[in-house]
Every structure is written in structure tokens, then in C-alpha cells.
Amino acid sequence: MVKKPRFSRSAGGIVLNPEGKVLVVNQNGDSWSLPKGHIEEGEDAFTAAKREIGEESGITELKLIRDLGKYKRFKIGRNGGEDRTEEKEISMFLFETGQSALKPVDPENPEAGWVDKDDVARLLTHPKDKEFFTKMASADFDPKDAFSIEKRVKSFAHAGRGISVFMRSTHNAWIHAAILAAVVALGIYFDITELEWLMIVLAAGLVFSAEAFNTAIEIDIDLTSPEYHPYARDTKDVAAGAVLISAIAAAVTGALIFIPRIF
């Protein structure tokens, strides 16, 4: 009868220094892994991860970027083999640090080092560690991509600039705006229902969005294909056709709302 492996919970992290290098630690002098270890009684995964990183590397100034989730694997045994008597559930976090000096205090993890991101998976001993790191690296865990209010504000500013470029460079946008103003005036005059206002908002949004996409496509085609090419012409014509379809749909919507009130 095969004995069921003991289950344990561990926590650790991918730690990036200011140069973007990744922290790895040597276990028992015969295997390499990301810094992690057992979650002790009364600890949560985040606290355990910070403690283990500190013990295995001496890095204590850690800024959390995000939670990287969990994965399971068997324990690394002596000589770098797999010890199937213990299965670990490992919670991982992404950290960055301003520290560079490494001073491990855990005797079972006597060595630590900073490794280029592209070399980490090749160095790690356990296949599951390699798989996890490769998956995270492919998703790009650069802290510059982490969520921040400042970045969200900047993204809105870029979007606002895009709308400004659209309105300044697209004559049809002003025609759509003038028609929308007239429709709004008619809606107020005839006191149309909330549902009808919703239909107008959706129709107007569809037209302006289609026109904006058309403008973006024209800008891109003019940049990437300044010389005449039939595919470039087709791309522009299809985009313009999308605008026409949305305009027809908006016109039908307006007709259904206002014609019965006018006649």
C-alpha cells in the first residue's frame, strides 16, 4: 500500500532588486529554488513569505507588488531529488527591494544570489518551480506594470488626448456632434422617455466609437503604408463602412423615436 504523502503549506516570493534581477537561494548546498519555507502556526502566508525571505537571504526591506497565487509540488529531498513523503502547497508573492547585499541566516540555505530573469528557470532544481517561474515571467512581472492610481490617472489623460486628436482631425466628428445636439434638443422638446434617451445614448456612442476607430486606422495606415497599396485601401474602406453601418442604425433609431411625434 502506497503511503499518502504528508501535506504542508509554505510561502515565499519572487524578489526583484533595482536592476530587475531575481533572488534565488541554495537549499542544503545541493539545490536551487526561489526563497520560501513553511508557514508556522499562527502565521498567514504573507507574513511567512517575508520571514522566510529574510532568513534565507537577509533581505528584509520588501515592497509587495502583488499576490502570485499558489502551486503544489513535492518537497526537494537530499541531493536535489524529489521527496514524495511531503507535498507542499506554496503561496507566492511578487516583491521588489532596494537592498542588494545578501546575508543568509538560515543554515539550511547557506547561499543566495541575484540572477538575470532569463537564467532563473534554468537554475531552479524542481520542475514545478521552473514551471511556475516561467509562467509568471511570461506574464511579465515587472513592478513597473503593477497597479497604481498615478498610472490609471495617466491612462485617462492619454485617452483624453486621443479624444482631442479625434475631434481636431476628423471633420465627420463635428457633423456627428451637430446632429447629436439637434437630437438632444428634439428629445427635450418632445419629452421622450428614459428608454428612448438610453437608445439615443447607445446609438450616439456607437457612431462616435466607430468613427474614432476609423480615424485610428487611417492614422496607422498613413504611417505604415504611405504609398498606395490595395490592402491599405481595403482596410480604410472597410473601416469607413463600419461607420456608415453605425450611422444608419442611429438614423433608424432616431426615426423610430421622433417620426411618430412629428407626424
NORCOR-V488694 format. One record per residue. N is the residue number from 1. PHI is phi in whole degrees, -180 to 180 (none if undefined). OMEGA is omega in degrees with one decimal (none if undefined). Layout:
# NORCOR-V488694
N:PHI:OMEGA + N:PHI:OMEGA
This chain:
# NORCOR-V488694
1:none:-179.0 + 2:-79:-178.5 + 3:-74:179.9 + 4:-70:-178.0 + 5:-67:175.6 + 6:-70:-178.5 + 7:-104:177.2 + 8:-141:179.4 + 9:-116:179.1 + 10:-129:177.8 + 11:-149:179.8 + 12:-169:-177.7 + 13:-165:166.6 + 14:-96:-175.3 + 15:-113:-179.1 + 16:-111:176.0 + 17:-92:-176.1 + 18:-60:178.2 + 19:-88:-179.8 + 20:83:177.9 + 21:-81:-172.3 + 22:-109:179.5 + 23:-81:173.5 + 24:-129:-177.8 + 25:-130:178.8 + 26:-98:-179.7 + 27:-101:175.7 + 28:59:178.4 + 29:77:-176.1 + 30:-134:178.7 + 31:-155:179.7 + 32:-118:178.7 + 33:-153:169.2 + 34:-75:-177.4 + 35:-66:179.5 + 36:-170:178.8 + 37:-174:-174.7 + 38:-63:171.3 + 39:-83:-177.5 + 40:-80:-178.5 + 41:-60:-179.4 + 42:89:179.3 + 43:-96:167.0 + 44:-95:-174.7 + 45:-62:-178.0 + 46:-64:179.3 + 47:-63:179.4 + 48:-63:-179.8 + 49:-61:179.8 + 50:-64:179.5 + 51:-63:-178.1 + 52:-63:178.1 + 53:-62:178.6 + 54:-63:-178.6 + 55:-69:-173.7 + 56:-87:-176.9 + 57:-138:-173.7 + 58:85:178.4 + 59:-83:-177.6 + 60:-119:179.0 + 61:-92:-173.6 + 62:-120:174.3 + 63:-110:-179.8 + 64:-72:174.1 + 65:-97:174.7 + 66:-169:175.4 + 67:-78:-178.3 + 68:-100:178.1 + 69:90:-174.7 + 70:-130:168.7 + 71:-150:-177.6 + 72:-119:172.8 + 73:-163:174.9 + 74:-81:-180.0 + 75:-64:172.8 + 76:-80:-179.5 + 77:-90:177.5 + 78:-63:-179.8 + 79:64:174.7 + 80:82:178.7 + 81:-78:-179.1 + 82:-98:179.3 + 83:-98:-175.1 + 84:-82:175.7 + 85:-82:-178.9 + 86:-140:175.7 + 87:-107:-177.4 + 88:-107:165.1 + 89:-105:-171.0 + 90:-110:174.8 + 91:-93:-175.7 + 92:-122:179.6 + 93:-131:175.6 + 94:-100:179.9 + 95:-125:164.9 + 96:-127:-178.5 + 97:-143:174.4 + 98:-93:179.2 + 99:-81:176.6 + 100:-125:-178.7 + 101:-68:-178.0 + 102:-112:-179.6 + 103:-139:179.6 + 104:-59:177.1 + 105:-115:178.7 + 106:-86:-178.0 + 107:-63:178.7 + 108:-83:177.1 + 109:-130:-169.2 + 110:-77:-173.9 + 111:-139:176.4 + 112:-140:-179.2 + 113:-157:174.9 + 114:-99:-174.3 + 115:-128:174.5 + 116:-58:-176.0 + 117:-55:-177.1 + 118:-70:-177.1 + 119:-103:-172.4 + 120:-64:-175.7 + 121:-58:-179.8 + 122:-66:-177.5 + 123:-81:-175.9 + 124:-61:-174.5 + 125:-84:-173.8 + 126:-80:-179.6 + 127:-57:-179.3 + 128:-69:174.8 + 129:-65:177.3 + 130:-59:-177.9 + 131:-62:-179.6 + 132:-63:-177.6 + 133:-64:179.9 + 134:-60:178.9 + 135:-64:-179.9 + 136:-67:-178.9 + 137:-65:180.0 + 138:-67:177.0 + 139:-84:179.3 + 140:63:-179.4 + 141:-94:176.2 + 142:-58:-179.1 + 143:-61:177.4 + 144:-64:179.9 + 145:-93:-178.2 + 146:-71:-178.9 + 147:-67:171.6 + 148:-154:179.1 + 149:-62:-178.7 + 150:-60:-179.6 + 151:-67:179.2 + 152:-67:177.3 + 153:-62:179.1 + 154:-64:179.9 + 155:-65:176.4 + 156:-67:178.4 + 157:-64:177.7 + 158:-64:178.7 + 159:-64:178.0 + 160:-63:176.9 + 161:-64:178.8 + 162:-62:177.6 + 163:-64:178.9 + 164:-63:177.6 + 165:-61:179.8 + 166:-59:-176.9 + 167:-69:-178.1 + 168:-77:-172.3 + 169:-105:-174.8 + 170:-120:179.9 + 171:-63:-179.6 + 172:-62:179.2 + 173:-63:178.2 + 174:-70:175.8 + 175:-64:177.5 + 176:-61:-178.9 + 177:-65:179.5 + 178:-66:178.0 + 179:-64:179.7 + 180:-63:178.7 + 181:-61:178.8 + 182:-66:179.7 + 183:-64:178.8 + 184:-62:178.7 + 185:-61:178.2 + 186:-64:179.9 + 187:-62:178.0 + 188:-68:-178.3 + 189:-62:-177.2 + 190:-89:178.3 + 191:52:-177.4 + 192:-70:-174.7 + 193:-77:178.1 + 194:-61:178.6 + 195:-62:179.5 + 196:-69:174.6 + 197:-62:179.0 + 198:-61:178.7 + 199:-62:179.5 + 200:-67:179.3 + 201:-61:-179.7 + 202:-65:179.7 + 203:-64:179.5 + 204:-65:178.2 + 205:-61:178.5 + 206:-63:-177.9 + 207:-66:-178.9 + 208:-65:178.5 + 209:-66:179.1 + 210:-62:180.0 + 211:-67:178.7 + 212:-66:176.2 + 213:-60:178.7 + 214:-61:178.5 + 215:-63:179.3 + 216:-61:179.0 + 217:-65:178.2 + 218:-63:178.3 + 219:-61:-178.8 + 220:-65:-179.2 + 221:-65:178.9 + 222:-63:179.7 + 223:-79:-172.5 + 224:-88:-179.1 + 225:-138:-177.3 + 226:-64:176.6 + 227:-87:-179.6 + 228:-62:173.9 + 229:-148:-177.3 + 230:-60:178.7 + 231:-68:177.3 + 232:-64:178.0 + 233:-61:-179.2 + 234:-62:-179.8 + 235:-62:178.7 + 236:-64:-178.0 + 237:-66:178.2 + 238:-65:178.4 + 239:-62:177.8 + 240:-65:177.2 + 241:-63:177.7 + 242:-63:176.5 + 243:-63:-179.9 + 244:-62:178.9 + 245:-60:-179.5 + 246:-67:179.0 + 247:-67:177.4 + 248:-64:178.9 + 249:-62:179.5 + 250:-67:179.5 + 251:-65:177.7 + 252:-63:178.2 + 253:-60:178.9 + 254:-62:179.9 + 255:-63:-179.5 + 256:-64:-178.5 + 257:-83:-168.5 + 258:-100:-177.1 + 259:-57:178.7 + 260:-62:-179.3 + 261:-84:-177.5 + 262:-82:-177.4 + 263:-109:none
